[in-house]
Amino acid sequence: MHRLRTRLIAVFLLATLVPLALTMWLVRSLLDRSFDLTSTRELDGVSRSLEVTGRELYRRARLNLKAKSTPDRVVNAPFPDDLKAFAASEESERFELTGPDGESLRYLVRQGTSIAIFEESLAPVGLSRLARQYAEARALIEKNRERDWRGAFFTTFLVLASAAWLIALGLLIFLTRRITKPIQQLAGALRRLGQGESNVRVPVRRRDEIGEAIDGFNDMAAQLEQNRERLLFVARLESWQMLARKMAHEVKNSLTPIRLTVEEMVARHGSSDPAFLKQAAQIVTDEVTGLERRVRAFSELASEPPVHPGPLDLNALLTERMAFLKNGHPAVDYRSRLDQNAPQAWADEDLVRGILTNLIENASDAAPTVLGLSHRLPDGRVAIEVHDSGPGLSPTARERLFEPSISFKKNGMGLGLSIARKSALLNRGDIELIDSELGGAAFRVILPSLQGPSAESNS
């Protein structure tokens, strides 16, 4: 089952890594384009153009000023402060910008012990101001270059995208575990069920499609367990039926000549000692009659009666059987609790009548109070229950309850419950032992309803 989880994670990786790589490439390209189109680039271009323009303007202003032959004034020593530096130097000539913003150009020429000064106004250009603005622009450009905004933005996006992807991956691993764990439990339960563990169940903790699948498995396992028990009962019953057929045949072959011989003996020798012979013949006849009754019971167990299902009012049938048996057990308190809304059953009336007669008769022999009730089961089938207030059944009796050799009555043969359950199975139903409301034993007869699928398949 880990392979399914691995496949889900692999699908997630394939579905996300390629788009993530494409997204990174696209973001990188967009960042490159956006930074190429920013004002910093334009400012760099403008500043360089200004530099070229300022230098050219300054060069031409120098040439124009130098071309003039007449100085504006001549200054002799001692020189003022703004000329002392030039006077102390060995230069023959110098160009200087004057004014707060460099709006004037001054040309100094050494003439012996004096200095000739040529001046020309550059207003409104202001080369000093232009040079200062150029320096500020270049400083801003270099500052932006040092910060590497492009790399910072891309790195931030990469970290955030990777974090989101890792969170999504962790969430996927968590969700795949929640998805695959119940599937793994279901697969294990299926293997155990295939190995013969019919009582295996999977706990249901979710209400989605997987929960519905687990519910379906649990229902299927419960049905298989019930069917397995029924098949085991039918298999054991078939072995008993084969034995009953053989025994009934052998005993019947011997009983008939015994009875005829005794009757002939009495008829021929009745004069010697009539009283003794009559008593002996009566004893033999009674024993033979008892054996014949047992043979008929075994024959009934071994026989497969025809089933003719049809609509059956269980409430009316239960009421009729309890009223009929009350005549034979006047001391028993018969009670009933019938569900008037329960649907009719689809079953053979004679077989169901035999089932109820057996269960009510057993309850009447075991307890002073018998309760009969009817109701509808959650799966749509109908049920009749017979409860008694007797001592109940021992654990040993519960384990072998429907075997043909178990009897709970003094003169019983242990075939009644086996025959009753066989009749219920022939009607596509069953009989099961339940807890009694009266403290004794209780049996539930389950039969298909008139509207159920079993009725439709039989109709």
LINDALIN-V232460 format. One record per residue. PHI is phi in degrees with one decimal (NA if undefined). PSI is psi as a letter, one per 20 degrees, with the letter a starting at -180 (none if undefined). NEAR is the number of other C-alpha atoms within 8 Angstrom. Layout:
BEGIN
phi=PHI psi=PSI near=NEAR
phi=PHI psi=PSI near=NEAR
END
This chain:
BEGIN
phi=NA psi=h near=7
phi=-66.1 psi=h near=6
phi=-64.8 psi=h near=6
phi=-64.2 psi=g near=8
phi=-62.7 psi=g near=12
phi=-63.7 psi=h near=8
phi=-65.8 psi=g near=8
phi=-62.6 psi=g near=9
phi=-66.8 psi=h near=11
phi=-63.7 psi=g near=8
phi=-62.6 psi=g near=8
phi=-62.9 psi=g near=9
phi=-62.9 psi=g near=8
phi=-64.9 psi=h near=8
phi=-78.5 psi=i near=8
phi=-115.5 psi=h near=8
phi=-67.0 psi=g near=8
phi=-63.6 psi=g near=8
phi=-61.1 psi=h near=8
phi=-65.5 psi=g near=8
phi=-64.4 psi=g near=8
phi=-62.7 psi=h near=8
phi=-64.3 psi=g near=8
phi=-60.9 psi=g near=9
phi=-63.1 psi=g near=8
phi=-65.7 psi=g near=8
phi=-63.9 psi=g near=9
phi=-61.4 psi=g near=9
phi=-64.9 psi=g near=8
phi=-65.1 psi=h near=8
phi=-64.3 psi=g near=11
phi=-60.9 psi=g near=9
phi=-67.3 psi=g near=8
phi=-67.0 psi=h near=8
phi=-74.4 psi=h near=9
phi=-69.4 psi=h near=7
phi=-98.0 psi=j near=8
phi=-76.8 psi=r near=8
phi=-67.2 psi=h near=6
phi=-62.8 psi=g near=8
phi=-65.6 psi=g near=10
phi=-62.6 psi=g near=9
phi=-63.2 psi=h near=10
phi=-63.5 psi=g near=11
phi=-65.9 psi=g near=8
phi=-63.9 psi=g near=8
phi=-64.6 psi=h near=11
phi=-69.3 psi=h near=8
phi=-65.1 psi=g near=8
phi=-63.2 psi=h near=10
phi=-62.4 psi=g near=10
phi=-64.6 psi=g near=8
phi=-63.4 psi=g near=8
phi=-63.6 psi=g near=11
phi=-64.9 psi=g near=8
phi=-66.7 psi=g near=8
phi=-63.2 psi=g near=8
phi=-65.7 psi=g near=9
phi=-64.7 psi=g near=8
phi=-68.2 psi=h near=8
phi=-62.1 psi=h near=10
phi=-66.8 psi=g near=11
phi=-64.3 psi=g near=8
phi=-63.9 psi=g near=8
phi=-67.5 psi=h near=11
phi=-71.8 psi=h near=9
phi=-71.3 psi=i near=6
phi=-70.9 psi=p near=7
phi=-97.1 psi=i near=5
phi=-106.7 psi=p near=5
phi=-74.1 psi=q near=10
phi=-71.1 psi=h near=8
phi=-161.3 psi=r near=7
phi=-123.8 psi=p near=9
phi=-115.6 psi=p near=9
phi=-101.6 psi=r near=8
phi=-70.3 psi=q near=6
phi=-75.7 psi=q near=4
phi=-86.4 psi=q near=9
phi=-70.4 psi=r near=6
phi=-58.8 psi=h near=6
phi=-74.6 psi=i near=5
phi=-112.5 psi=i near=8
phi=-62.2 psi=h near=9
phi=-64.5 psi=g near=8
phi=-66.4 psi=g near=9
phi=-62.8 psi=h near=10
phi=-78.4 psi=i near=6
phi=-83.7 psi=r near=6
phi=-99.9 psi=j near=6
phi=-72.2 psi=q near=7
phi=-89.4 psi=h near=6
phi=-153.3 psi=q near=8
phi=-156.0 psi=q near=9
phi=-107.9 psi=p near=9
phi=-137.4 psi=q near=8
phi=-94.1 psi=p near=11
phi=-122.0 psi=r near=10
phi=91.8 psi=r near=7
phi=-60.0 psi=h near=6
phi=-112.5 psi=j near=9
phi=68.9 psi=k near=13
phi=-84.9 psi=j near=16
phi=-132.2 psi=q near=13
phi=-114.6 psi=p near=15
phi=-116.9 psi=p near=12
phi=-115.7 psi=o near=14
phi=-105.7 psi=p near=12
phi=-130.5 psi=p near=10
phi=-80.5 psi=p near=12
phi=-130.3 psi=n near=7
phi=68.3 psi=c near=5
phi=-94.9 psi=j near=7
phi=-120.6 psi=r near=10
phi=-127.1 psi=p near=13
phi=-91.1 psi=p near=13
phi=-118.8 psi=p near=13
phi=-114.0 psi=p near=13
phi=-131.1 psi=q near=11
phi=-146.9 psi=p near=8
phi=-79.8 psi=p near=7
phi=-109.4 psi=j near=12
phi=-59.7 psi=q near=7
phi=-96.2 psi=k near=5
phi=-69.8 psi=g near=7
phi=67.1 psi=m near=12
phi=-65.2 psi=h near=13
phi=-64.3 psi=g near=11
phi=-63.8 psi=h near=9
phi=-64.4 psi=g near=11
phi=-66.1 psi=h near=10
phi=-66.0 psi=g near=8
phi=-66.0 psi=h near=8
phi=-63.7 psi=g near=11
phi=-63.6 psi=g near=8
phi=-64.7 psi=g near=8
phi=-63.9 psi=g near=11
phi=-66.5 psi=h near=10
phi=-64.6 psi=g near=8
phi=-65.2 psi=g near=8
phi=-64.7 psi=g near=11
phi=-65.4 psi=h near=8
phi=-64.0 psi=g near=8
phi=-65.9 psi=h near=10
phi=-66.7 psi=h near=8
phi=-65.8 psi=h near=6
phi=-74.0 psi=h near=6
phi=53.3 psi=m near=8
phi=-60.0 psi=h near=8
phi=-61.8 psi=g near=9
phi=-65.4 psi=h near=7
phi=-65.3 psi=g near=8
phi=-62.5 psi=g near=9
phi=-65.7 psi=g near=11
phi=-63.4 psi=g near=8
phi=-61.5 psi=g near=8
phi=-63.0 psi=g near=8
phi=-62.2 psi=g near=9
phi=-64.5 psi=g near=8
phi=-65.0 psi=g near=8
phi=-64.1 psi=g near=8
phi=-65.4 psi=h near=8
phi=-63.2 psi=g near=8
phi=-62.7 psi=h near=8
phi=-67.0 psi=g near=8
phi=-65.1 psi=h near=8
phi=-62.8 psi=g near=8
phi=-62.7 psi=h near=8
phi=-64.0 psi=g near=10
phi=-61.6 psi=g near=8
phi=-63.4 psi=h near=8
phi=-63.8 psi=g near=9
phi=-60.9 psi=g near=10
phi=-64.2 psi=g near=8
phi=-68.2 psi=h near=8
phi=-64.4 psi=h near=10
phi=-66.1 psi=g near=9
phi=-66.2 psi=h near=8
phi=-78.6 psi=g near=8
phi=-80.4 psi=h near=12
phi=-63.0 psi=g near=8
phi=-65.0 psi=h near=9
phi=-65.5 psi=h near=10
phi=-65.0 psi=g near=9
phi=-62.2 psi=g near=9
phi=-65.0 psi=g near=11
phi=-64.2 psi=g near=8
phi=-63.3 psi=g near=8
phi=-65.5 psi=h near=11
phi=-63.7 psi=g near=8
phi=-63.1 psi=g near=8
phi=-65.0 psi=h near=10
phi=-64.7 psi=h near=12
phi=-66.2 psi=h near=7
phi=-83.9 psi=i near=6
phi=109.1 psi=j near=6
phi=-83.5 psi=n near=8
phi=-74.5 psi=i near=9
phi=-93.0 psi=j near=8
phi=-73.4 psi=p near=9
phi=-139.5 psi=q near=8
phi=-114.6 psi=p near=9
phi=-65.6 psi=p near=5
phi=-102.0 psi=o near=7
phi=-124.7 psi=j near=5
phi=-146.5 psi=q near=6
phi=-116.1 psi=k near=7
phi=-95.6 psi=a near=6
phi=-61.9 psi=h near=6
phi=-66.1 psi=g near=10
phi=-61.9 psi=h near=11
phi=-65.0 psi=h near=9
phi=-64.3 psi=h near=8
phi=-66.6 psi=g near=12
phi=-58.8 psi=g near=9
phi=-61.9 psi=h near=8
phi=-63.7 psi=g near=10
phi=-61.3 psi=g near=10
phi=-63.6 psi=g near=8
phi=-63.5 psi=g near=8
phi=-63.0 psi=h near=13
phi=-64.5 psi=g near=10
phi=-64.3 psi=g near=8
phi=-63.6 psi=h near=9
phi=-64.5 psi=g near=10
phi=-63.2 psi=g near=8
phi=-64.0 psi=h near=8
phi=-64.3 psi=g near=8
phi=-63.0 psi=h near=8
phi=-65.8 psi=g near=8
phi=-63.9 psi=g near=8
phi=-62.6 psi=g near=8
phi=-64.0 psi=g near=10
phi=-63.7 psi=g near=9
phi=-63.7 psi=g near=8
phi=-64.6 psi=h near=9
phi=-65.0 psi=h near=11
phi=-64.6 psi=h near=9
phi=-65.0 psi=g near=8
phi=-67.1 psi=h near=10
phi=-65.3 psi=g near=12
phi=-63.4 psi=g near=9
phi=-65.6 psi=h near=8
phi=-66.4 psi=g near=12
phi=-61.7 psi=g near=11
phi=-65.9 psi=g near=8
phi=-66.3 psi=g near=9
phi=-61.2 psi=h near=12
phi=-65.7 psi=g near=8
phi=-66.8 psi=g near=8
phi=-67.3 psi=g near=10
phi=-63.4 psi=h near=10
phi=-63.4 psi=h near=8
phi=-90.1 psi=h near=8
phi=-71.9 psi=g near=11
phi=-61.8 psi=g near=8
phi=-65.2 psi=h near=8
phi=-62.8 psi=g near=9
phi=-63.1 psi=g near=11
phi=-64.3 psi=h near=8
phi=-66.2 psi=g near=8
phi=-63.3 psi=g near=11
phi=-63.3 psi=h near=9
phi=-66.3 psi=h near=8
phi=-63.9 psi=g near=9
phi=-65.6 psi=h near=11
phi=-66.4 psi=h near=7
phi=-87.4 psi=h near=6
phi=-118.7 psi=k near=9
phi=-70.0 psi=i near=11
phi=-82.8 psi=h near=5
phi=-66.7 psi=g near=5
phi=-147.5 psi=n near=8
phi=-59.9 psi=h near=9
phi=-65.1 psi=g near=6
phi=-66.4 psi=g near=7
phi=-62.8 psi=h near=10
phi=-65.6 psi=g near=10
phi=-66.8 psi=g near=8
phi=-64.7 psi=g near=8
phi=-65.3 psi=h near=11
phi=-65.7 psi=h near=8
phi=-63.2 psi=g near=8
phi=-63.8 psi=g near=10
phi=-63.5 psi=g near=10
phi=-63.8 psi=g near=8
phi=-64.2 psi=g near=8
phi=-64.3 psi=h near=11
phi=-62.7 psi=g near=8
phi=-62.8 psi=g near=8
phi=-63.8 psi=g near=10
phi=-62.5 psi=h near=10
phi=-64.2 psi=g near=8
phi=-67.1 psi=h near=9
phi=-63.5 psi=g near=12
phi=-63.8 psi=h near=9
phi=-63.6 psi=g near=9
phi=-66.0 psi=h near=13
phi=-64.7 psi=h near=11
phi=-65.7 psi=h near=9
phi=-63.7 psi=g near=11
phi=-79.3 psi=i near=12
phi=-80.1 psi=q near=7
phi=-117.7 psi=n near=5
phi=-67.9 psi=q near=4
phi=-67.5 psi=q near=4
phi=-107.9 psi=p near=8
phi=-124.1 psi=n near=6
phi=-71.7 psi=q near=10
phi=-169.0 psi=r near=9
phi=-59.8 psi=p near=9
phi=-139.2 psi=p near=10
phi=-85.5 psi=o near=8
phi=-67.1 psi=h near=10
phi=-61.1 psi=g near=10
phi=-66.2 psi=g near=7
phi=-66.9 psi=g near=9
phi=-65.3 psi=g near=10
phi=-61.8 psi=g near=9
phi=-66.4 psi=g near=8
phi=-66.4 psi=g near=11
phi=-67.2 psi=h near=10
phi=-67.1 psi=h near=8
phi=-66.8 psi=g near=8
phi=-78.2 psi=i near=11
phi=-64.0 psi=h near=10
phi=-63.9 psi=h near=7
phi=-86.3 psi=i near=6
phi=-136.6 psi=m near=8
phi=-65.6 psi=h near=7
phi=-83.0 psi=i near=5
phi=-86.1 psi=p near=11
phi=-90.8 psi=o near=8
phi=-93.4 psi=p near=10
phi=-126.9 psi=q near=8
phi=-143.9 psi=q near=8
phi=-141.2 psi=o near=8
phi=-107.2 psi=p near=9
phi=-89.8 psi=o near=10
phi=-70.9 psi=i near=5
phi=-92.7 psi=i near=4
phi=-68.9 psi=p near=9
phi=-71.7 psi=r near=9
phi=-69.2 psi=q near=11
phi=-88.9 psi=r near=15
phi=-115.9 psi=n near=13
phi=-158.4 psi=r near=13
phi=-80.7 psi=p near=12
phi=-64.0 psi=g near=9
phi=-64.7 psi=g near=6
phi=-66.7 psi=g near=10
phi=-67.1 psi=h near=11
phi=-61.6 psi=g near=10
phi=-64.7 psi=h near=9
phi=-62.9 psi=g near=12
phi=-65.0 psi=h near=10
phi=-60.1 psi=g near=10
phi=-65.5 psi=g near=11
phi=-67.3 psi=g near=11
phi=-69.1 psi=h near=12
phi=-63.4 psi=g near=9
phi=-61.3 psi=g near=9
phi=-65.3 psi=h near=14
phi=-67.3 psi=h near=13
phi=-74.2 psi=h near=7
phi=-99.9 psi=h near=10
phi=-150.3 psi=q near=13
phi=-82.2 psi=i near=11
phi=-130.9 psi=p near=12
phi=-128.6 psi=p near=16
phi=-118.9 psi=p near=13
phi=-116.1 psi=p near=14
phi=-144.1 psi=q near=11
phi=-133.6 psi=q near=14
phi=-166.2 psi=r near=10
phi=-102.7 psi=p near=11
phi=-83.4 psi=q near=8
phi=-59.6 psi=h near=5
phi=-84.4 psi=j near=4
phi=99.0 psi=i near=9
phi=-78.7 psi=r near=13
phi=-114.1 psi=q near=16
phi=-142.1 psi=q near=12
phi=-119.1 psi=p near=12
phi=-120.9 psi=q near=12
phi=-124.0 psi=o near=14
phi=-112.0 psi=q near=15
phi=-134.2 psi=r near=18
phi=-101.3 psi=k near=15
phi=-77.7 psi=a near=13
phi=-74.5 psi=i near=9
phi=85.3 psi=a near=8
phi=-118.2 psi=q near=8
phi=-76.1 psi=r near=6
phi=-58.5 psi=h near=6
phi=-65.0 psi=g near=6
phi=-64.8 psi=h near=9
phi=-64.9 psi=h near=8
phi=-68.6 psi=h near=6
phi=-118.6 psi=k near=8
phi=-64.5 psi=g near=8
phi=-100.5 psi=j near=9
phi=-74.5 psi=q near=13
phi=-64.7 psi=i near=11
phi=-94.2 psi=i near=7
phi=-97.6 psi=p near=12
phi=-134.3 psi=q near=9
phi=-114.8 psi=j near=6
phi=-115.4 psi=q near=7
phi=-61.0 psi=g near=5
phi=-106.4 psi=j near=4
phi=-79.7 psi=r near=8
phi=-109.1 psi=i near=9
phi=77.9 psi=k near=12
phi=-108.9 psi=i near=15
phi=-61.0 psi=g near=9
phi=-68.5 psi=h near=13
phi=-63.4 psi=g near=13
phi=-65.8 psi=g near=10
phi=-63.4 psi=g near=12
phi=-69.0 psi=h near=12
phi=-61.9 psi=h near=9
phi=-64.7 psi=h near=11
phi=-65.6 psi=g near=17
phi=-66.3 psi=h near=9
phi=-63.8 psi=h near=8
phi=-91.1 psi=j near=12
phi=61.1 psi=k near=9
phi=-126.4 psi=b near=11
phi=-167.7 psi=r near=10
phi=-125.4 psi=p near=11
phi=-135.4 psi=q near=7
phi=-84.8 psi=p near=8
phi=-129.9 psi=r near=8
phi=-76.8 psi=p near=8
phi=-85.1 psi=q near=11
phi=-71.9 psi=i near=7
phi=-101.0 psi=j near=9
phi=95.8 psi=i near=11
phi=-101.7 psi=c near=15
phi=-100.3 psi=q near=16
phi=-150.0 psi=p near=13
phi=-124.5 psi=q near=12
phi=-116.8 psi=p near=12
phi=-98.0 psi=o near=12
phi=-104.3 psi=p near=12
phi=-135.8 psi=q near=15
phi=-68.2 psi=q near=16
phi=-84.2 psi=r near=14
phi=-63.0 psi=h near=10
phi=-92.9 psi=j near=7
phi=-79.8 psi=r near=10
phi=-65.2 psi=h near=6
phi=-66.0 psi=h near=9
phi=-63.7 psi=g near=12
phi=-66.0 psi=h near=8
phi=-71.8 psi=h near=6
phi=-86.1 psi=h near=6
phi=-75.2 psi=none near=4
END
